[in-house]
Amino acid sequence: MSGISSVYGQVDTTLPGTYAFNLEECVQYGLAHQRDVVNARLDINFSREQVKEATGKLLPHADINASFTDNMKLATSLIPDIAGGDFNRKIPVQFGTRFASAVTGQVNQTLFNSDYFLGLKAARVYGGLAEKTYNRTAIDTRVAITKAYYAVLTNEENIRLAKSTMEQLKKTLSDTRARYDVGVAERIDVDRITVSYNNIITDIATQIRVLVYTVQLLKFQMGMPQQSKLELKESIQDLNVTALAITDTTYRVQDRVEYNIQLTQIALNELSLKSKRMGYLPSLSAYVNYGFNYFSTKFGDLYKTGFGASALGVTLAWPIFTGTERLHQIRQNRITLEKSHNDLSYLSEQISLEVTNANTAYQNYRAQYLTQKTNMELTQGIYDRIVMKFEQGVATSLDVTSAEKDLKDAQVEYVKAMLNTLTSKTDLDKAMGRIR
């Protein structure tokens, strides 16, 4: 992993190029470039910023407010005529000045607010959820790349086997034509073998087109540009499929990332319930401000003299009664929490069923693979002996073409069983939580 990481540090692997990777290098490339993994990694960074945002709410908040007022026409009020001694008589008066301005700076500090503190804790739990979600995405990506990688290797093996049969058939066809030219073989023998030869040529061309697609699929799963050239360092023989065997099927549900994600969801639901319960608690905050007030009858003289003002205070807010809204919200959160516990129990049963199903499929496919491998070897021996007998004049061309068809069918079933074995093993490893 360190070797391929150093390569990524030296070149831009998002650009088209030529790469030669084994399975683990394909996986590491995918974990660095596959779109879903990249987005999941960005979600982790996003959640970290949310934690910082929640922390920032507990820090002091400062703001400056300024105002300017032009009282183009002062408001008039009626007051008793105190100066004239007639209190029953009302006289109109105007208070204030035409121009007024104020500048005030204030610092607020939350001393206690249950939502702030629980929000900080919830943000941290959500950060853990983002990391677990990233792990699940990485696991899914690893599985998808592994299966696509196996598909490429088995298609290459299919082509190799078909080409081997083609070479044998080509030799038989050449020998038959030579014997026909000297009058030893019949025209029907040449035609029958020619038909088989033409069919296998077509099959190989078809398999090559399928191989091109499987390589494209592998590059897609890796997040590699389709213009890039990808070569695999391994062949199917390097995997030694026959030796692959899972005998220990013990597992722990805790090893499955989905189980841990559900545990985190329960923790979030618990915090949500706690937040609603603590909503009945008061919130306490302190503030201090300082500012200047300016007054003048003329705009040019407005800011010549300022009158300072300052205040220090504490604010307490206590929601004594908010109807029954919060009560019902608490009950809703309790139901949600209970459902999340039920989902966890259901998930445990689902994982158990997945392991059983994956193990059954793997054991069946592996048994089929061992059988088909033996069958292919036997069919190859039968084909070789019939070709030998045909060359000796003991067998007919019909025997050769029939044996060739049986060999081709055996090779197809062998490769199919091999791919099913490899993919089912991958599914079993994932079900047991062994893919990290």
Secondary structure by P-SEA (a helix, b strand, c coil): caaaaaaaaccccccbbbbbbcaaaaaaaaaaccaaaaaaaaaaaaaaaaaaaaaaaaccccccccccccccccbbbbbcccccccccbbbbbbccccbbbbbbbbbbbbcccaaaaaaaaaaaaaaaaaaaaaaaaaaaaaaaaaaaaaaaaaaaaaaaaaaaaaaaaaaaaaaaaaaaaaccccaaaaaaaaaaaaaaaaaaaaaaaaaaaaaaaaaaaacccccbbbbbccccccccccccccccccccccccaaaaaaaaaaaaaaaaaaaaaaccbbbbbbbcccbbbbbcccccccccbbbbbbbbbbbbbbcccccaaaaaaaaaaaaaaaaaaaaaaaaaaaaaaaaaaaaaaaaaaaaaaaaaaaaaaaaaaaaaaaaaaaaaccccaaaaaaaaaaaaaaaaaaaaaaaaaaaaaaaaaaaacccc
